[in-house]
Amino acid sequence: MVTAMEPEHDKRWSIPAPRNDNRMESLEGEIELQNCVQFAIGMGTKIHERLSSVDLLPCESMAAEQAVTRMIAGGAREILRATGDTIRLLAGLPDLVLDPGAAPRHVHAVNEELDDFCFDMAQPACEGTPDLSFGHFADDIDDTLARLTTGPNLTANQKPEELLAIWRMLTDELLLAQERLREVMQKRTKWAIISQGEETKRKVLKALQYGLTAAARAIDPTSTGQALPGAQSLLATSLAVREALLAFRQRILKQTACVDEEDLSRVRAAARNVNVCFIELLYDNTYKDLRANDRYDLRGLHQRVADWLGNRKGSLSEGFQILLDVGAHAQLLVAVNQRAVLKDFDVRLKQQCENGLKDIRAIAELGLQQAWLQYCDLLVDLERLKWRDNRIETFVRDELRSAMPSPDQLVARTNHAIELLAQIQV
């Protein structure tokens, strides 16, 4: 049987074990241990760099056969390999940080099957639909990492079995993710490979970050921050995605709201404008962060619009129906506000703005200029709630354009803002 520390088929992932069995009891042992963990972090950084460069997005616009062949030979296969490398690396951390022999002996986590990628290329590929059979593992790690790296060093006081449970949980989750990706690759389903590949990539990057950060902080109580280069947080990504989707929604609804179903020239003009809206979204930097199922739906609708515009014999009724379908889908995009990370953020922001407005109201009589400056700063924060209620954007724009009011007027404005906030449903 192959061990976790020295897989026979790939010596690159052998972590040099410390020579001193009593390493925690001597300065020399501590230095050697830290060097070994730094070596592991170095290997993790290489995996992180390899995986970060993988991009399945270009395959979306390809025909199914071309896209699947390209992913199986390239991006998706690289994700499988990086997942196997990560599993071996995480499986070796208990021996490294705790004691020799502490690592759980998961046969499937360390044997050659991690790199046994054989797929039936004779089976025809199909478009399929995104595979959404994954949970909140990566999102949960985001929350745990935030607590781990911004608060006190909790891992320094954790019991060995607790650290062991962390690394075992990570390797178990990655084994499942790797197996799911292998299954959809075997079925040669384009959108399932894209969605499951992206999710597996996300899980591996998060697991690497969490597992190695926990190891570094366990051996060095003074260490801070994350062990690997930090990716954009889930909240930052979610805010950018909301901005992109709901701005797109606004533009689409404007184009589809008042189309005359009996005027072909107007329907074609609206369809051309809608087509431009889709193209702008597809080339937006945030598009890559949209969920695969959202991208699948948007590309399908865009293809219908483009096909109708390209067909000079396309009927008026068909074009009008396509615009209705695009408008109906755009209405549904407001559901992005229901994502937990955005709801939590908006609840906190709403409370923060309400408290700030009350403070400004209290000091308006004592120092008008200072109160007015604070009010203008707070309006910038308040504007971030515009996707909850379109009245916010109008209110903030009008307020920032106005001149500095009298104390009584400022109190009245803060009261109006507080009333408006109370009407926003999160």
C-alpha positions in Angstrom: 0.0 0.0 0.0 1.2 3.5 -0.8 1.5 5.9 2.2 0.1 9.4 2.4 3.5 10.9 2.7 5.2 9.1 -0.2 2.9 8.2 -3.1 4.9 5.8 -5.3 3.7 7.5 -8.5 4.6 11.1 -7.7 7.5 11.9 -5.5 6.9 15.6 -5.8 4.3 15.5 -3.1 6.5 13.8 -0.5 6.8 16.2 2.5 10.2 15.8 4.3 9.4 14.5 7.8 11.2 16.2 10.7 14.1 14.1 12.0 13.5 15.1 15.7 10.8 13.0 17.2 10.6 15.4 20.2 10.4 18.5 17.9 7.9 20.4 20.0 10.3 20.2 23.0 13.3 21.9 21.5 14.1 25.0 19.6 15.8 23.0 16.9 12.7 20.9 16.5 10.4 23.9 16.3 12.5 25.5 13.6 12.6 22.2 11.6 8.8 21.9 12.0 8.2 25.4 10.8 10.5 24.8 7.8 8.5 21.6 6.9 5.2 23.5 7.1 6.7 26.3 5.0 7.7 23.6 2.5 4.1 22.4 2.5 2.8 25.9 2.0 5.2 26.3 -0.9 3.7 23.2 -2.5 0.2 24.5 -1.8 1.1 27.8 -3.5 2.2 25.9 -6.6 -1.1 24.0 -6.7 -3.0 27.3 -6.1 -1.2 29.0 -9.0 -1.8 26.0 -11.4 -5.5 25.8 -10.5 -6.1 29.6 -10.6 -5.0 29.6 -14.2 -7.6 27.1 -15.2 -10.5 28.7 -17.1 -13.5 26.7 -18.4 -15.4 29.8 -19.5 -14.2 29.8 -23.2 -15.8 26.4 -23.6 -19.3 27.8 -23.0 -19.6 29.2 -26.5 -18.2 26.1 -28.2 -20.2 23.2 -29.7 -20.6 20.4 -27.2 -18.1 17.9 -28.8 -15.4 20.5 -29.1 -16.0 21.9 -25.6 -16.0 18.5 -23.9 -12.9 17.3 -25.8 -11.1 20.4 -24.9 -12.0 20.3 -21.2 -11.3 16.5 -20.8 -7.9 17.0 -22.4 -7.2 20.3 -20.6 -8.9 22.3 -17.9 -11.2 19.7 -16.3 -8.3 17.2 -16.2 -6.0 19.7 -14.6 -8.7 20.3 -11.9 -8.8 16.6 -11.3 -5.0 16.4 -11.0 -4.8 19.4 -8.7 -7.6 17.9 -6.5 -5.5 14.7 -6.1 -2.4 16.7 -5.3 -4.3 18.7 -2.7 -5.8 15.6 -1.1 -2.3 14.1 -0.7 -0.9 17.3 0.7 -3.7 17.7 3.2 -3.6 14.0 4.2 0.1 14.4 5.1 -0.4 17.4 7.4 -1.4 15.4 10.6 2.0 13.5 10.4 3.7 16.8 9.9 2.1 19.1 12.5 1.1 16.5 15.1 3.0 13.2 15.5 4.2 10.6 13.0 1.4 8.1 12.5 -1.3 10.6 13.2 -2.5 10.9 9.7 -5.7 8.9 8.9 -5.0 6.2 6.4 -7.6 6.8 3.7 -6.7 4.3 1.1 -8.6 6.2 -1.6 -6.9 9.4 -0.6 -3.4 8.2 -1.3 -3.5 5.6 -4.0 -3.0 5.8 -7.7 -6.7 6.1 -8.4 -6.4 9.8 -7.7 -4.6 10.2 -11.0 -6.3 7.4 -13.0 -8.2 9.4 -15.6 -9.6 7.2 -18.4 -12.6 8.5 -20.3 -14.5 7.0 -23.2 -13.9 9.5 -26.0 -16.1 7.5 -28.4 -19.2 8.5 -26.6 -20.9 11.5 -28.2 -20.9 14.7 -26.2 -24.1 16.7 -25.4 -24.9 20.2 -24.1 -26.8 19.0 -21.1 -27.6 21.4 -18.2 -25.5 22.6 -15.2 -25.0 20.1 -12.4 -26.1 21.8 -9.2 -25.6 18.8 -6.8 -23.2 20.6 -4.5 -23.7 22.2 -1.1 -22.3 25.2 0.8 -18.9 23.7 1.7 -16.8 26.5 0.0 -19.1 29.2 1.5 -18.8 27.7 5.0 -15.0 27.7 4.7 -15.1 31.4 3.8 -16.8 32.1 7.1 -14.5 29.8 9.1 -11.4 31.3 7.5 -12.6 34.8 8.3 -12.9 33.9 12.0 -9.6 32.0 11.9 -7.5 34.9 10.5 -9.1 37.9 12.0 -9.7 36.8 15.6 -7.4 35.3 18.2 -5.3 32.3 17.2 -7.8 29.6 18.2 -5.9 26.7 16.5 -3.0 27.2 18.8 -5.2 25.9 21.6 -7.0 23.3 19.7 -6.7 19.6 20.7 -4.9 17.4 18.2 -8.1 15.5 17.4 -9.8 18.7 16.5 -7.1 19.6 14.0 -7.2 16.1 12.7 -10.9 16.4 12.2 -10.4 19.6 10.1 -7.9 18.0 7.7 -10.0 14.8 7.5 -13.1 16.8 6.7 -11.3 18.7 3.9 -9.9 15.5 2.3 -13.2 13.7 2.5 -15.0 16.6 0.8 -12.4 16.9 -1.9 -12.6 13.1 -2.6 -16.4 13.5 -3.1 -15.9 16.5 -5.3 -13.3 14.7 -7.4 -15.5 11.7 -7.9 -18.5 13.9 -9.0 -16.3 15.7 -11.5 -15.0 12.4 -12.8 -18.6 11.1 -13.2 -19.8 14.1 -15.3 -16.6 14.0 -17.4 -17.4 10.3 -18.1 -20.9 11.3 -19.3 -19.4 13.9 -21.6 -22.0 16.6 -20.7 -20.7 20.0 -21.5 -22.6 22.2 -19.0 -22.3 19.6 -16.2 -18.5 19.5 -16.6 -18.3 23.3 -16.6 -20.4 23.7 -13.4 -18.9 20.8 -11.5 -15.4 21.7 -12.7 -15.8 25.3 -11.4 -17.3 24.1 -8.1 -14.5 21.6 -7.6 -11.9 24.2 -8.4 -13.5 26.6 -5.8 -13.5 23.8 -3.2 -9.9 22.9 -3.7 -8.7 26.5 -3.4 -10.7 27.0 -0.2 -9.6 23.7 1.3 -5.9 24.5 0.5 -6.2 27.9 2.1 -8.0 26.6 5.2 -5.9 23.4 5.7 -2.6 25.2 5.4 -3.6 28.2 7.4 -4.7 26.0 10.2 -1.4 24.2 10.1 0.7 27.4 10.1 -1.3 28.9 13.0 -1.1 25.6 15.0 2.7 25.6 15.0 3.2 29.3 15.3 0.8 31.2 17.6 2.1 34.5 16.3 1.3 33.9 12.7 -1.5 36.1 11.1 -3.4 36.2 7.9 -3.8 33.4 5.4 -1.2 30.9 4.3 -1.8 31.4 0.6 -2.6 34.4 -1.6 -6.1 35.5 -0.7 -8.8 35.3 -3.3 -11.7 37.7 -3.4 -14.1 37.0 -0.5 -17.6 35.5 -1.1 -19.2 38.8 0.0 -17.1 40.9 -2.4 -17.9 38.5 -5.3 -21.6 38.4 -4.4 -21.8 42.2 -4.3 -20.2 42.5 -7.7 -22.5 39.8 -9.2 -25.5 41.6 -7.8 -24.4 44.9 -9.3 -23.9 43.3 -12.7 -27.1 41.2 -12.8 -29.4 43.9 -11.5 -27.9 46.6 -13.7 -28.4 44.2 -16.6 -32.0 43.7 -15.4 -32.7 47.5 -15.4 -31.4 47.8 -19.0 -33.4 44.9 -20.3 -36.6 46.0 -18.7 -36.2 49.4 -20.2 -35.9 47.9 -23.6 -38.7 45.4 -23.3 -41.3 47.4 -21.3 -43.1 49.3 -24.1 -42.6 47.3 -27.3 -45.4 47.5 -29.8 -46.3 43.9 -30.8 -47.7 45.0 -34.1 -44.6 47.0 -35.3 -41.8 44.8 -36.7 -39.3 47.7 -36.9 -39.8 48.5 -33.2 -39.5 44.9 -32.2 -36.3 44.6 -34.2 -34.9 47.8 -32.7 -35.7 46.5 -29.2 -34.1 43.1 -30.0 -30.9 44.8 -31.3 -30.7 46.8 -28.0 -31.3 43.7 -26.0 -28.6 41.9 -27.9 -26.2 44.7 -27.0 -27.1 44.4 -23.3 -26.3 40.6 -23.5 -23.0 41.2 -25.2 -22.0 43.9 -22.6 -22.8 41.4 -19.8 -20.9 38.5 -21.5 -17.8 40.7 -21.7 -18.1 42.2 -18.2 -15.3 41.2 -15.9 -17.9 40.0 -13.4 -19.5 37.5 -15.8 -17.0 34.8 -14.9 -18.3 35.0 -11.2 -21.9 34.3 -12.2 -23.2 30.9 -11.2 -23.1 28.4 -14.0 -26.9 28.0 -14.1 -27.3 31.7 -14.4 -24.8 31.8 -17.3 -26.6 28.8 -18.9 -29.9 30.6 -18.9 -28.5 33.9 -20.1 -26.6 32.3 -23.0 -29.7 30.4 -24.0 -31.8 33.6 -24.1 -29.1 35.5 -25.9 -28.8 32.8 -28.5 -32.6 33.0 -29.2 -32.3 36.8 -29.7 -29.3 36.5 -31.9 -30.8 33.8 -34.0 -34.0 35.8 -34.6 -32.1 38.9 -35.5 -30.0 36.8 -38.0 -33.1 35.4 -39.6 -34.6 37.9 -42.0 -37.7 35.8 -42.3 -38.2 35.7 -38.5 -41.8 36.4 -37.7 -43.0 39.4 -35.8 -44.9 37.2 -33.2 -41.7 35.1 -32.6 -39.6 38.2 -32.0 -42.1 39.7 -29.7 -42.4 36.4 -27.7 -38.6 36.3 -27.4 -38.6 39.8 -25.9 -41.4 38.9 -23.5 -39.3 35.8 -22.4 -36.2 37.9 -21.9 -38.1 40.5 -19.9 -39.7 37.8 -17.7 -36.3 36.3 -17.0 -34.9 39.7 -16.2 -37.6 40.2 -13.6 -36.6 37.0 -11.9 -33.0 38.2 -11.5 -34.0 40.2 -8.5 -33.9 36.8 -6.6 -30.1 37.4 -6.3 -31.1 39.6 -3.3 -32.2 36.5 -1.5 -28.7 35.0 -1.3 -27.8 34.6 2.4 -24.5 36.5 2.2 -26.2 39.5 0.6 -29.2 39.5 3.0 -26.8 39.4 6.0 -24.8 42.3 4.5 -27.8 44.4 3.8 -29.3 43.8 7.3 -26.1 45.0 8.9 -25.7 48.0 6.5 -29.3 49.0 7.0 -28.8 49.0 10.8 -25.5 50.9 10.5 -27.1 53.6 8.3 -30.1 54.0 10.7 -27.8 54.4 13.7 -25.6 56.9 11.8 -28.7 59.0 10.8 -29.8 59.1 14.4 -26.4 60.3 15.5 -26.3 63.0 12.8 -29.8 64.2 13.8 -28.5 64.5 17.4 -25.5 66.7 16.6 -27.1 68.8 13.8 -27.7 71.7 16.1 -24.2 71.6 17.7 -22.1 71.5 14.5 -23.9 71.9 11.2 -20.8 71.6 8.9 -19.5 68.4 10.6 -23.0 66.9 10.7 -23.5 67.7 7.0 -20.1 66.0 6.1 -21.1 62.9 8.0 -24.5 62.9 6.4 -22.9 63.0 2.9 -20.5 60.2 3.8 -23.4 58.1 5.1 -25.4 58.6 1.9 -22.6 56.8 0.0 -23.1 53.8 2.3 -26.9 54.1 2.0 -26.7 54.0 -1.8 -25.4 50.4 -1.6 -29.0 49.5 -0.7 -30.3 50.7 -4.0 -30.8 47.2 -5.3 -33.3 46.6 -2.5 -35.4 49.7 -3.4 -35.0 51.9 -6.4 -36.2 54.9 -4.4 -32.8 54.8 -2.6 -30.8 55.7 -5.7 -33.1 58.7 -6.5 -33.0 59.9 -2.9 -29.3 59.8 -2.6 -28.7 61.4 -6.0 -31.0 64.3 -5.1 -29.5 64.8 -1.6 -25.9 64.9 -2.9 -26.8 67.5 -5.4 -28.4 69.8 -2.9 -26.6 72.6 -0.9 -25.9 72.4 2.8 -29.2 72.9 4.6 -30.0 74.6 7.9 -30.0 72.5 11.1 -33.7 72.1 11.0 -33.7 71.1 7.4 -30.9 68.5 8.0 -33.0 67.0 10.9 -36.0 66.8 8.5 -33.9 65.1 5.9 -32.4 62.5 8.3 -36.0 61.8 9.5 -37.1 61.2 5.9 -34.1 58.9 5.3 -34.9 56.9 8.5 -38.5 56.6 7.3 -37.3 55.4 3.9 -35.0 52.9 5.5 -37.8 51.5 7.6 -39.8 50.7 4.4 -36.9 48.6 2.8 -37.6 44.9 3.1 -34.5 42.8 3.4 
